[in-house]
Amino acid sequence: MTTLVQRISETPMAPYAALLRGMTREQKRIVVTYLTESMEEPKTKRQVPAEFKKLRGIVNVTEEEMARDEHLAHIMER
């Protein structure tokens, strides 16, 4: 094991080190996937250009039209 991996005893995960040793490869893969995904940066909403924001009031879209078209509803929510 690398020096960095051996430092697990300095983290809150230390009590789980023995548990991890007893896990199967598949179980470890699940844990690693969870840890990896938990480190991902949250996705930010894409910024809408000011030119498009100006057009919002020009178009008249009803609630019924948005209910029928999920893409239109998504666009109008921005």
N, C-alpha and C positions, 0 to 999 in steps of 0.2 A: 504494500500500500504506500501511496505517496505521503509525504509529510503533511500536506494539506488535508488529506483524508483522515489521517491519524488525529488531527485536531478536533475531530467530532466530540471528543470528551470535554472540550471547552464550550460546547454549545448546549442549548436546551434539548438537543436530540440525544445527548449522552445516554440517558436511560434506555433508549431504544436500540443502541448498538448491538447488544446481545440478541435482541429480538430479530434484527435485520440479518444477523449471521445465520439464523435458523430458517430463513425464508427461502422459497424456491426462486429460480431465476425469473419466472413469470410474475410472482408476487413483487419481487424487487423492481421489475420493469414497470409495474403499475405505480409503485411508490415514486420511482424516478420521474415518470410521466407527470404525476400529480405535482411534484416539487418543481419541475421545469415549467409547467403551465402556470403555477402560482407566481412565478417570477416574471412572467410576461407583463409588459407595460399595458395599461388599459388603452383600448382603442379610443381615439378621440374622434369627435364628429368632424366631418369634413366642413371646412368653412365655405359658406356661400358668398360668391362675389357680390359686391354692392350693386352692380348692374342688374343682377337677377332679383335682388331684394326689392329694387324699385318696381319691378314688374308685378310683384305680388298683388297689389291693389287693382291692377288692370284687368286681371282674369276673374271671371265670376264662376266659381265651381261650387256646386251644391253638395250637401252632405251625402245625398243619394248617389251622386256620380263618384264620390270618393269611396263609398261603400262597395260599389261595383268594380272599382279598379284600384287594386292595392298599390300599384306603381304611382298612380296619381295621388293617392292618399299620402304616400311616402314623400313625394315631392312637395306637397302642400304643407306638410308638417314642418318643413325647414324654415 
